[in-house]
Amino acid sequence: MNSEINPTNVLDLIDAFRRSKAMFAGCELRIFDHLQTAPATVVQMAAQISASEANLEKLMDALVGLNLLTKNEGVYSNTPEASTYLTRNSPSTMTGYILYSNQILWKLWDNLEGAVLEGSNRWKQTFQLDGPLFSSFYQTEDNLRTFIAGMHGFGLLSSPSVVAAFDLSQFKRLVDLGGATGHLPMAAAERYPKMEVLVFDLPKVVEAGRSYCAGTRVTFQAGDFFADQLPPADLYVLGRILHDWADANIDVLLKKIVDALPVGGGLLIAEKLLNEEKTKPVAGAMQSLNMMVCTEGRERSLGEYEALCLKAGFTRVEGRRTGNPVDALLAIK
């Protein structure tokens, strides 16, 4: 063995999926939810979830090692991080995306090699599902709600910084195309009190998403942004939408948006920006692989998004990195 080459990175990557799966299992088994109600011993927790005491102890000790639980004289408690992001009743919960990752993405990624070799997503190979791109996401009401809850958790982390990346005060009416739970319009309404905000999404998504915006200024309208006429706006939003699609579909959607906008109107895009070599940030490169197994899309660089927007008829495109899970671009007609 070459002693001058450090194996730390390789060893860490070998172990990485184990850490993810331990957290996924903790969420799936509702360990964090039970501990949020009251700290517990392994015996108490095993009785609550009908688990093997010996094996549950191994999992909970591992979660202590991952800094998601604490252990004091045999009594386990959530860390603040777990209470905030890993319990279902927390307003900042990310359990929706974690459950989606465990139940869906974990299995799709098991067929990553097939996606590379065959050039297609893995829904058919993994779940024997055919149909339109997102029919597989929305097979059941429970799957739909889990998916949009997961997107909401990510949105809460990113949307405030996306709407703050540019001065949007000149725009009067924002319409979020595919906005699901309305996390970005909520952030925009808070930052720009005079702005009218609306979510435009599929009927079943609108039905599930309304509850997230109760008591806010966000309104909802059902529709398909590819098939239906877009609601009028001087600022449209596409948040984590373009990365789902190949360039040909994006061309159609962007041209439709340009045609609907007044001169001076804008399109705010929330996506993770890759560097021009498309190698960094690592989270963006990994998300590009994720889109490969899930959809027909990928992550892109600022230059690639700029080219798509200019081709559609926008005249100016700017990009800003936010330091959060997604970055911001503003295209002006």
Secondary structure, 3 states (H helix, E strand, C coil): CCCCCCCHHHHHHHHHHHHHHHHHHHHHCCHHHHHHHCCECHHHHHHHHCCCHHHHHHHHHHHHHCCCEEEECCEEEECHHHHHHCCCCCCCCCHHHHHHHHHHHHHHHCCHHHHHHHCCCCHHHHHCCCCCCCCCCCCCHHHHHHHHHHHHHHHHHHHHHHHHCCCCCCCCEEEEECCCCCHHHHHHHHHCCCCEEEEEECHHHHHHHHHHHCCCCCEEEECCCCCCCCCCCCEEEEECCHHHCCHHHHHHHHHHHHHHCCCCCEEEEEECEECCCCCCCHHHHHHHHHHHHHCCCCCEEHHHHHHHHHHHCCCEEEEECCCCCCEEEEEEC
